[in-house]
Amino acid sequence: MAKKKIVVTGAAGHITRMLLPALREKYDLVLLDVTQEGRGGTVDDIIKVDLMDPDLDKYRAHFAGADAVIHNGRYKDRDDPNRATGPNHQWKAGEPPIPTDGFFAERTNLDMAFNIYKLAFEEGIGRVVISSSNHAADWYETKLHCGEMDTVGPDDYPKSDNFYGWCKISYEALGFVFAAGRLGRAVESVNIRIGAPRDLNIAKLAANQVSLRRDLGAYISERDIQQLFIKSIETDDVRNEDGIPFQAFYGISNNTRAFWSIANARQVIGYAPEDDSERIYAAEIKEHVTELGRTYAPKP
């Protein structure tokens, strides 16, 4: 049986690097990015394309015959790649203001996402799995980490007070338009609100206990993120309660300290995360976590 053809954008980036070992085993991949160089080294089979170019015919051929697209591509301001479009720590007081110019870089990302959805629509591709972010609802962290809320789920109204989060909300809204079918046919849309996809330096994080406990709740391991993306591709039926093939899933492991709900990912695609930051970092937690509570100290 022939392997499914999957187009992966942002192929030199960190998220794709986590996914590639599992994706290479299962699929026929078309890897796209503006560069073959990333933090993990060179990926020789990346095809260099600029997906921000509005002339879709320049790269349309790479999408022809694909079964699905994983869109991990993200534009950074080439004049100022370190320009802030979101806060370093949403949950910390005293963060510097976000420059309004950050809007333009994120608007470009939205334009690129539109190009991907338009190509998927025109080329008969069935599904787009897109890297959204927990920042699509990051404003709630001001309430989560002081104990005013316990859990946020994908059905909570998305709220962000920064341009990075705004862009991810817009990704999801754009995906719904294409999934709803009013354009002529539905392009199924699965949005992964990725948490903390990295190894945690517990000793370094210990200086701020909220940051430490927050990252323990947000953590997702490599094998869990691989499972989440693959099941988002493979599950036949991703229709929501309204019959629209649209979903948003939080991308975290089975963390003891989780404050985002993965209940719908468990139900819809059978996501069964295998890891828990509490076990992986048990020794470091014992040494460095000095305050009680999941992400906040319980009120007396």
VOBA-1610 file (N, C-alpha, C; in pm, whole numbers, padded with zeros to 5 digits, always signed):
BEGIN
Met+00084-00119+00000Met+00000+00000+00000Met+00087+00124+00000Ala+00057+00217-00092Ala+00138+00338-00103Ala+00123+00425+00021Lys+00231+00489+00057Lys+00226+00581+00171Lys+00151+00708+00132Lys+00087+00768+00231Lys+00025+00898+00209Lys+00133+01003+00182Lys+00098+01098+00095Lys+00187+01210+00067Lys+00149+01326+00158Ile+00243+01370+00239Ile+00220+01478+00334Ile+00318+01591+00304Val+00265+01710+00283Val+00348+01830+00268Val+00370+01889+00406Val+00495+01919+00438Val+00529+01977+00569Val+00600+02109+00545Thr+00542+02218+00593Thr+00605+02349+00582Thr+00682+02379+00711Gly+00772+02478+00703Gly+00855+02507+00820Gly+00941+02388+00855Ala+00993+02320+00752Ala+01058+02191+00772Ala+01193+02200+00842Ala+01252+02320+00847Ala+01379+02337+00919Ala+01358+02379+01063Gly+01232+02399+01103Gly+01203+02451+01235Gly+01199+02344+01344His+01187+02391+01466His+01195+02304+01583His+01083+02201+01589Ile+00959+02245+01563Ile+00847+02151+01573Ile+00861+02040+01471Thr+00896+02076+01348Thr+00913+01972+01246Thr+01026+01878+01284Arg+01133+01930+01342Arg+01244+01843+01384Arg+01197+01739+01485Met+01106+01777+01573Met+01052+01681+01669Met+00967+01574+01598Leu+00898+01615+01493Leu+00805+01525+01425Leu+00871+01433+01324Leu+00981+01479+01264Leu+01037+01411+01147Leu+01068+01262+01167Pro+01128+01220+01278Pro+01159+01076+01289Pro+01036+00987+01269Ala+00924+01026+01327Ala+00802+00947+01312Ala+00738+00967+01176Leu+00740+01090+01126Leu+00678+01116+00996Leu+00750+01045+00883Arg+00882+01040+00890Arg+00959+00974+00784Arg+00927+00825+00775Glu+00902+00763+00887Glu+00869+00620+00888Glu+00734+00592+00823Lys+00642+00686+00834Lys+00502+00657+00800Lys+00458+00715+00666Tyr+00520+00826+00623Tyr+00467+00900+00510Tyr+00572+00927+00402Asp+00521+00960+00283Asp+00603+01016+00176Asp+00598+01167+00195Leu+00710+01227+00234Leu+00712+01367+00276Leu+00762+01459+00166Val+00699+01577+00159Val+00751+01689+00082Val+00782+01798+00182Leu+00909+01826+00203Leu+00953+01920+00307Leu+00982+02055+00244Leu+00918+02159+00295Leu+00930+02293+00239Leu+00974+02393+00345Asp+01065+02481+00307Asp+01108+02591+00394Asp+01188+02689+00309Val+01220+02805+00366Val+01305+02900+00294Val+01451+02865+00309Thr+01482+02772+00398Thr+01621+02733+00422Thr+01628+02585+00456Gln+01745+02527+00436Gln+01769+02390+00480Gln+01838+02385+00616Glu+01871+02503+00670Glu+01946+02512+00795Glu+01854+02543+00912Gly+01870+02469+01019Gly+01795+02495+01140Gly+01883+02475+01261Arg+01823+02490+01379Arg+01901+02474+01503Arg+01958+02333+01516Gly+01893+02237+01455Gly+01940+02099+01465Gly+02033+02057+01354Gly+02070+02151+01266Gly+02158+02118+01155Gly+02087+02129+01022Thr+02147+02069+00919Thr+02097+02078+00783Thr+02002+01962+00752Val+01892+01993+00685Val+01800+01891+00635Val+01810+01894+00483Asp+01881+01799+00426Asp+01918+01805+00285Asp+01801+01793+00190Asp+01693+01728+00231Asp+01582+01707+00138Asp+01474+01814+00148Ile+01503+01924+00217Ile+01411+02038+00215Ile+01417+02106+00079Ile+01299+02133+00024Ile+01288+02212-00099Ile+01270+02358-00057Lys+01356+02444-00106Lys+01353+02584-00064Lys+01249+02661-00146Val+01147+02710-00077Val+01042+02789-00139Val+00999+02899-00042Asp+00946+03007-00097Asp+00894+03117-00017Asp+00743+03111-00021Leu+00684+03058+00083Leu+00540+03039+00087Leu+00463+03168+00117Met+00535+03277+00136Met+00470+03407+00150Met+00441+03470+00014Asp+00502+03418-00091Asp+00482+03470-00226Asp+00336+03450-00267Pro+00266+03556-00304Pro+00125+03540-00341Pro+00104+03467-00473Asp+00210+03449-00552Asp+00200+03373-00676Asp+00210+03224-00644Leu+00097+03164-00616Leu+00093+03025-00570Leu+00144+02927-00675Asp+00139+02967-00800Asp+00184+02876-00906Asp+00334+02849-00899Lys+00408+02933-00828Lys+00552+02910-00814Lys+00583+02784-00732Tyr+00490+02744-00648Tyr+00515+02626-00564Tyr+00396+02531-00559Arg+00298+02553-00643Arg+00179+02469-00648Arg+00213+02321-00670Ala+00312+02297-00755Ala+00345+02158-00792Ala+00382+02073-00671His+00437+02136-00567His+00477+02060-00448His+00356+02007-00371Phe+00241+02068-00392Phe+00119+02029-00320Phe+00032+01932-00400Ala+00060+01919-00528Ala-00024+01835-00614Ala-00024+01690-00565Gly-00142+01634-00550Gly-00155+01495-00511Gly-00134+01466-00364Ala-00119+01569-00282Ala-00097+01548-00139Ala-00226+01505-00070Asp-00210+01425+00033Asp-00325+01383+00114Asp-00354+01481+00228Ala-00250+01546+00279Ala-00267+01640+00389Ala-00146+01733+00392Val-00163+01844+00463Val-00055+01940+00485Val-00037+01958+00635Ile+00087+01955+00680Ile+00121+02001+00814Ile+00186+02137+00798His+00121+02240+00848His+00174+02376+00831His+00240+02422+00961Asn+00373+02414+00961Asn+00453+02463+01074Asn+00530+02589+01039Gly+00515+02638+00917Gly+00593+02753+00874Gly+00558+02879+00951Arg+00659+02959+00979Arg+00638+03085+01049Arg+00740+03187+01002Tyr+00690+03305+00967Tyr+00775+03415+00922Tyr+00825+03494+01041Lys+00954+03528+01038Lys+01011+03623+01132Lys+01060+03744+01055Asp+01043+03860+01113Asp+01084+03985+01049Asp+01230+03977+01006Arg+01254+03986+00878Arg+01391+03971+00829Arg+01479+04090+00866Asp+01417+04207+00884Asp+01494+04324+00926Asp+01524+04320+01075Asp+01436+04257+01151Asp+01454+04248+01296Asp+01396+04115+01343Pro+01470+04003+01325Pro+01415+03871+01358Pro+01383+03853+01505Asn+01434+03941+01591Asn+01406+03930+01734Asn+01294+04023+01779Arg+01228+04087+01683Arg+01119+04178+01717Arg+01011+04102+01795Ala+00972+04157+01908Ala+00873+04090+01992Ala+00733+04107+01933Thr+00660+03998+01921Thr+00519+04004+01882Thr+00430+03948+01992Gly+00493+03897+02096Gly+00421+03847+02212Gly+00510+03860+02334Pro+00455+03844+02453Pro+00535+03859+02575Pro+00625+03738+02597Asn+00737+03760+02663Asn+00822+03648+02701Asn+00753+03560+02804His+00683+03623+02895His+00614+03549+03001His+00478+03616+03024Gln+00376+03558+02965Gln+00242+03617+02973Gln+00197+03634+03118Trp+00246+03548+03204Trp+00193+03538+03340Trp+00273+03621+03440Lys+00375+03696+03394Lys+00458+03772+03486Lys+00427+03921+03476Ala+00415+03985+03590Ala+00396+04129+03591Ala+00526+04198+03551Gly+00514+04320+03500Gly+00632+04398+03469Gly+00698+04365+03337Glu+00633+04288+03251Glu+00688+04260+03119Glu+00688+04388+03036Pro+00790+04409+02951Pro+00793+04530+02869Pro+00678+04532+02769Pro+00632+04651+02730Pro+00524+04660+02631Pro+00564+04595+02499Ile+00466+04545+02428Ile+00489+04484+02297Ile+00483+04594+02192Pro+00583+04606+02104Pro+00579+04710+02001Pro+00466+04686+01902Thr+00398+04793+01864Thr+00286+04778+01771Thr+00331+04728+01634Asp+00457+04750+01598Asp+00506+04702+01469Asp+00506+04550+01460Gly+00497+04482+01574Gly+00489+04337+01571Gly+00369+04285+01494Phe+00269+04370+01478Phe+00149+04331+01403Phe+00183+04289+01261Phe+00277+04359+01197Phe+00301+04337+01055Phe+00364+04201+01029Ala+00456+04159+01115Ala+00515+04026+01099Ala+00409+03918+01114Glu+00320+03934+01211Glu+00218+03832+01232Glu+00111+03836+01124Arg+00083+03953+01070Arg-00011+03958+00957Arg+00045+03881+00838Thr+00178+03890+00819Thr+00242+03813+00712Thr+00223+03664+00736Asn+00232+03620+00861Asn+00208+03479+00892Asn+00066+03437+00857Leu-00029+03526+00880Leu-00167+03495+00845Leu-00183+03485+00694Asp-00116+03575+00621Asp-00118+03567+00475Asp-00062+03433+00426Met+00047+03388+00489Met+00106+03260+00450Met+00010+03145+00479Ala-00056+03148+00593Ala-00153+03044+00625Ala-00266+03042+00522Phe-00308+03160+00477Phe-00410+03166+00373Phe-00361+03099+00245Asn-00235+03126+00207Asn-00180+03062+00088Asn-00187+02910+00098Ile-00156+02858+00217Ile-00158+02713+00238Ile-00300+02659+00225Tyr-00395+02725+00289Tyr-00533+02678+00280Tyr-00588+02690+00138Lys-00553+02798+00070Lys-00601+02816-00068Lys-00547+02707-00159Leu-00419+02675-00145Leu-00362+02567-00224Leu-00427+02433-00191Ala-00449+02409-00062Ala-00516+02285-00023Ala-00654+02276-00086Phe-00725+02387-00085Phe-00858+02392-00144Phe-00853+02365-00294Glu-00762+02433-00362Glu-00756+02423-00508Glu-00700+02290-00556Glu-00614+02228-00476Glu-00549+02103-00516Glu-00620+01978-00465Gly-00735+01997-00402Gly-00812+01882-00357Gly-00755+01810-00237Ile-00674+01880-00158Ile-00615+01819-00038Ile-00720+01816+00072Gly-00728+01704+00141Gly-00838+01684+00234Gly-00826+01756+00366Arg-00704+01771+00418Arg-00690+01819+00555Arg-00563+01901+00572Val-00573+02005+00654Val-00458+02083+00699Val-00449+02068+00850Val-00333+02024+00896Val-00302+02021+01040Val-00203+02134+01063Ile-00239+02228+01146Ile-00163+02352+01156Ile-00114+02375+01298Ser+00007+02424+01310Ser+00062+02458+01442Ser+00003+02590+01488Ser-00099+02580+01572Ser-00147+02696+01644Ser-00060+02706+01769Ser-00112+02760+01875Ser-00032+02778+01996Ser-00123+02796+02116Asn-00071+02761+02232Asn-00141+02791+02357Asn-00166+02941+02370His-00088+03021+02297His-00103+03167+02306His-00232+03217+02242Ala-00305+03129+02172Ala-00437+03168+02121Ala-00533+03200+02235Ala-00501+03155+02355Ala-00585+03185+02472Ala-00497+03221+02591Asp-00386+03289+02564Asp-00289+03311+02673Asp-00331+03416+02774Trp-00430+03499+02739Trp-00474+03598+02838Trp-00526+03530+02964Tyr-00585+03412+02949Tyr-00639+03343+03065Tyr-00533+03307+03167Glu-00407+03307+03127Glu-00303+03271+03224Glu-00294+03373+03337Thr-00338+03495+03312Thr-00342+03592+03421Thr-00440+03549+03530Lys-00537+03466+03495Lys-00633+03414+03592Lys-00594+03274+03641Leu-00537+03194+03551Leu-00497+03059+03590Leu-00393+03059+03700His-00295+03147+03687His-00180+03141+03776His-00197+03220+03905Cys-00316+03278+03924Cys-00347+03335+04055Cys-00461+03260+04121Gly-00506+03152+04058Gly-00607+03067+04119Gly-00750+03104+04090Glu-00774+03200+03999Glu-00911+03238+03966Glu-00977+03141+03870Met-00896+03065+03795Met-00946+02961+03706Met-00861+02836+03727Asp-00919+02721+03697Asp-00846+02596+03709Asp-00799+02542+03574Thr-00885+02551+03473Thr-00856+02488+03345Thr-00914+02573+03232Val-00841+02576+03120Val-00889+02637+02996Val-00894+02528+02890Gly-01001+02527+02813Gly-01014+02429+02705Gly-01036+02496+02572Pro-01031+02419+02464Pro-01049+02476+02330Pro-01184+02543+02307Asp-01285+02508+02386Asp-01416+02570+02369Asp-01428+02704+02441Asp-01333+02737+02527Asp-01334+02870+02587Asp-01302+02974+02480Tyr-01367+03088+02490Tyr-01348+03192+02388Tyr-01200+03231+02383Pro-01137+03226+02265Pro-00994+03258+02257Pro-00968+03405+02286Lys-00876+03430+02377Lys-00840+03566+02415Lys-00688+03577+02423Ser-00633+03674+02354Ser-00490+03704+02365Ser-00473+03855+02362Asp-00373+03904+02434Asp-00347+04047+02435Asp-00215+04081+02366Asn-00174+03995+02271Asn-00049+04020+02197Asn-00068+03972+02054Phe+00019+04019+01965Phe-00001+03992+01823Phe+00029+03847+01785Tyr+00120+03783+01856Tyr+00146+03642+01829Tyr+00021+03559+01856Gly-00039+03581+01971Gly-00162+03510+02004Gly-00276+03546+01910Trp-00286+03675+01876Trp-00388+03719+01780Trp-00376+03643+01650Cys-00254+03625+01603Cys-00232+03554+01477Cys-00279+03409+01488Lys-00251+03344+01600Lys-00292+03205+01616Lys-00445+03193+01624Ile-00509+03289+01689Ile-00656+03293+01687Ile-00705+03305+01544Ser-00639+03391+01467Ser-00679+03414+01328Ser-00654+03291+01242Tyr-00545+03217+01269Tyr-00524+03088+01201Tyr-00648+03000+01218Glu-00693+02990+01341Glu-00804+02900+01372Glu-00933+02949+01306Ala-00956+03080+01309Ala-01076+03135+01245Ala-01071+03114+01094Leu-00954+03131+01035Leu-00937+03106+00892Leu-00963+02959+00859Gly-00910+02871+00942Gly-00933+02729+00920Gly-01080+02692+00924Phe-01156+02759+01012Phe-01299+02731+01021Phe-01370+02771+00892Val-01330+02884+00834Val-01391+02927+00708Val-01374+02820+00601Phe-01252+02767+00589Phe-01227+02665+00488Phe-01295+02533+00523Ala-01309+02503+00651Ala-01371+02376+00692Ala-01522+02378+00678Ala-01582+02496+00684Ala-01728+02505+00687Ala-01793+02468+00554Gly-01717+02476+00444Gly-01768+02430+00315Gly-01836+02533+00229Arg-01851+02656+00277Arg-01920+02759+00199Arg-01839+02804+00078Leu-01712+02768+00071Leu-01629+02807-00043Leu-01646+02711-00161Gly-01719+02603-00139Gly-01742+02507-00246Gly-01716+02365-00202Arg-01618+02347-00116Arg-01594+02217-00052Arg-01520+02243+00077Ala-01521+02147+00166Ala-01456+02163+00295Ala-01311+02117+00289Val-01222+02199+00344Val-01086+02156+00376Val-01082+02135+00526Glu-01065+02012+00569Glu-01067+01982+00712Glu-00951+02051+00782Ser-00978+02103+00901Ser-00880+02186+00972Ser-00862+02136+01115Val-00738+02097+01147Val-00704+02057+01284Val-00594+02150+01333Asn-00620+02218+01443Asn-00530+02319+01497Asn-00470+02269+01628Ile-00338+02263+01634Ile-00269+02211+01752Ile-00216+02329+01833Arg-00274+02352+01949Arg-00228+02460+02037Arg-00111+02408+02121Ile+00007+02420+02063Ile+00127+02359+02122Ile+00163+02427+02253Gly+00201+02346+02351Gly+00240+02397+02483Gly+00387+02429+02491Ala+00463+02347+02565Ala+00607+02368+02583Ala+00681+02247+02524Pro+00716+02253+02395Pro+00775+02138+02327Pro+00927+02137+02338Arg+00977+02122+02458Arg+01122+02133+02479Arg+01158+02065+02611Asp+01286+02033+02621Asp+01337+01986+02750Asp+01335+02102+02849Leu+01298+02074+02971Leu+01287+02179+03072Leu+01411+02182+03159Asn+01466+02302+03174Asn+01580+02323+03263Asn+01524+02363+03400Ile+01495+02266+03481Ile+01425+02290+03607Ile+01506+02380+03700Ala+01636+02358+03707Ala+01719+02439+03795Ala+01716+02586+03754Lys+01720+02611+03624Lys+01717+02749+03574Lys+01581+02813+03597Leu+01476+02737+03576Leu+01341+02789+03594Leu+01306+02815+03740Ala+01379+02754+03832Ala+01343+02758+03974Ala+01344+02898+04032Ala+01413+02991+03968Ala+01416+03128+04018Ala+01277+03192+04016Asn+01190+03145+03927Asn+01052+03192+03925Asn+00961+03070+03933Gln+00902+03049+04048Gln+00827+02926+04071Gln+00702+02916+03984Val+00640+03029+03952Val+00524+03024+03863Val+00566+02977+03724Ser+00676+03032+03674Ser+00727+02990+03544Ser+00760+02841+03544Leu+00821+02796+03651Leu+00859+02655+03662Leu+00736+02565+03658Arg+00640+02594+03742Arg+00522+02509+03750Arg+00435+02522+03624Arg+00438+02639+03564Arg+00367+02660+03439Arg+00424+02570+03330Asp+00556+02567+03316Asp+00617+02485+03211Asp+00599+02336+03237Leu+00594+02296+03363Leu+00564+02156+03394Leu+00423+02118+03348Gly+00331+02212+03358Gly+00195+02186+03309Gly+00183+02190+03159Ala+00269+02270+03093Ala+00260+02291+02949Ala+00344+02193+02868Tyr+00428+02116+02933Tyr+00526+02030+02866Tyr+00460+01929+02771Ile+00526+01907+02656Ile+00490+01795+02568Ile+00617+01728+02520Ser+00620+01598+02532Ser+00738+01520+02493Ser+00739+01496+02342Glu+00853+01451+02293Glu+00865+01425+02149Glu+00769+01316+02103Arg+00761+01208+02177Arg+00673+01100+02131Arg+00526+01137+02142Asp+00492+01223+02237Asp+00352+01265+02248Asp+00314+01362+02137Ile+00403+01454+02102Ile+00369+01547+01993Ile+00363+01472+01861Gln+00447+01371+01844Gln+00440+01288+01723Gln+00305+01217+01715Gln+00264+01158+01827Gln+00135+01089+01830Gln+00021+01184+01798Leu+00026+01303+01856Leu-00083+01399+01840Leu-00097+01441+01694Phe+00015+01471+01628Phe+00008+01513+01488Phe-00034+01397+01398Ile+00021+01279+01422Ile-00013+01165+01336Ile-00160+01127+01351Lys-00212+01126+01472Lys-00354+01096+01490Lys-00442+01206+01432Ser-00391+01329+01429Ser-00465+01439+01367Ser-00472+01422+01216Ile-00375+01353+01158Ile-00378+01321+01016Ile-00463+01197+00989Glu-00448+01095+01072Glu-00502+00963+01042Glu-00649+00945+01079Thr-00699+01018+01177Thr-00837+00999+01220Thr-00933+01037+01108Asp-01021+00947+01071Asp-01110+00971+00957Asp-01207+01085+00982Asp-01267+01088+01098Asp-01376+01183+01125Asp-01333+01283+01232Val-01314+01408+01191Val-01277+01513+01287Val-01387+01619+01296Arg-01509+01580+01262Arg-01619+01675+01272Arg-01647+01713+01417Asn-01680+01840+01437Asn-01717+01886+01570Asn-01867+01863+01593Glu-01918+01915+01704Glu-02058+01889+01740Glu-02156+01950+01640Asp-02109+02045+01558Asp-02193+02106+01455Asp-02176+02039+01319Gly-02098+01933+01315Gly-02078+01863+01190Gly-01973+01924+01099Ile-01896+02020+01151Ile-01791+02086+01074Ile-01659+02014+01101Pro-01583+01977+00998Pro-01456+01908+01020Pro-01347+02005+01066Phe-01362+02048+01189Phe-01273+02149+01248Phe-01251+02114+01394Gln-01124+02118+01436Gln-01090+02092+01575Gln-00972+02180+01617Ala-00969+02211+01746Ala-00851+02270+01810Ala-00816+02182+01929Phe-00693+02136+01934Phe-00646+02049+02042Phe-00529+02114+02113Tyr-00526+02106+02246Tyr-00407+02149+02319Tyr-00299+02042+02306Gly-00178+02088+02279Gly-00065+01999+02260Gly+00021+01990+02385Ile-00020+01905+02478Ile+00057+01882+02600Ile+00058+01732+02630Ser+00151+01692+02714Ser+00154+01553+02760Ser+00051+01532+02871Asn+00050+01415+02928Asn-00046+01380+03034Asn+00007+01431+03168Asn+00020+01561+03178Asn+00090+01623+03290Asn+00003+01635+03414Thr+00060+01596+03528Thr-00009+01611+03655Thr-00050+01755+03679Arg+00033+01850+03637Arg+00007+01992+03663Arg-00063+02061+03546Ala-00123+01987+03455Ala-00187+02047+03337Ala-00297+02145+03376Phe-00305+02254+03303Phe-00412+02351+03323Phe-00485+02380+03193Trp-00451+02308+03086Trp-00526+02310+02960Trp-00590+02173+02941Ser-00711+02170+02891Ser-00783+02044+02874Ser-00748+01977+02741Ile-00721+01846+02748Ile-00701+01766+02627Ile-00814+01665+02611Ala-00926+01690+02679Ala-01037+01594+02675Ala-01089+01573+02533Asn-01098+01680+02454Asn-01152+01662+02319Asn-01054+01588+02229Ala-00924+01606+02250Ala-00825+01530+02172Ala-00834+01381+02206Arg-00856+01350+02332Arg-00874+01210+02371Arg-00998+01151+02303Gln-01105+01228+02303Gln-01233+01177+02253Gln-01236+01168+02101Val-01189+01272+02033Val-01206+01280+01887Val-01104+01195+01812Ile-00977+01203+01851Ile-00873+01131+01775Ile-00806+01020+01855Gly-00850+01000+01978Gly-00791+00894+02059Gly-00651+00926+02108Tyr-00623+01054+02127Tyr-00492+01094+02179Tyr-00472+01033+02317Ala-00361+00963+02335Ala-00331+00897+02462Ala-00186+00925+02499Pro-00158+01045+02550Pro-00019+01081+02580Pro+00043+00986+02681Glu+00169+00954+02658Glu+00238+00854+02740Glu+00324+00915+02850Asp+00351+01043+02841Asp+00446+01104+02935Asp+00379+01203+03028Asp+00446+01228+03139Asp+00401+01322+03242Asp+00526+01391+03295Ser+00529+01522+03286Ser+00648+01596+03331Ser+00680+01567+03477Glu+00578+01534+03555Glu+00600+01507+03697Glu+00688+01385+03719Arg+00678+01288+03629Arg+00761+01169+03637Arg+00896+01190+03572Ile+00895+01255+03456Ile+01021+01276+03383Ile+01119+01358+03466Tyr+01068+01459+03534Tyr+01153+01551+03610Tyr+01137+01533+03760Ala+01103+01414+03804Ala+01072+01390+03945Ala+01185+01432+04038Ala+01308+01396+04006Ala+01421+01429+04094Ala+01442+01579+04101Glu+01435+01646+03985Glu+01455+01792+03982Glu+01341+01864+04053Ile+01219+01814+04038Ile+01106+01875+04107Ile+01124+01867+04257Lys+01166+01752+04304Lys+01189+01734+04448Lys+01290+01834+04501Glu+01389+01866+04419Glu+01496+01956+04463Glu+01459+02103+04449His+01384+02139+04345His+01370+02280+04310His+01231+02339+04327Val+01126+02258+04335Val+00993+02315+04353Val+00973+02343+04501Thr+00959+02470+04533Thr+00958+02512+04674Thr+00819+02552+04723Glu+00722+02564+04630Glu+00590+02609+04669Glu+00486+02503+04634Leu+00380+02497+04713Leu+00273+02402+04688Leu+00188+02448+04571Gly+00105+02358+04522Gly+00008+02395+04420Gly+00050+02355+04281Arg-00046+02359+04193Arg-00024+02317+04056Arg+00051+02426+03979Thr-00013+02542+03965Thr+00058+02657+03909Thr+00054+02776+04003Tyr-00018+02761+04112Tyr-00028+02871+04208Tyr-00040+02811+04347Ala-00003+02889+04445Ala-00016+02843+04583Ala-00162+02847+04624Pro-00217+02740+04678Pro-00357+02741+04720Pro-00382+02849+04825Lys-00499+02911+04814Lys-00534+03013+04912Lys-00574+02945+05043Pro-00534+03003+05155Pro-00567+02943+05285Pro-00718+02948+05312
//
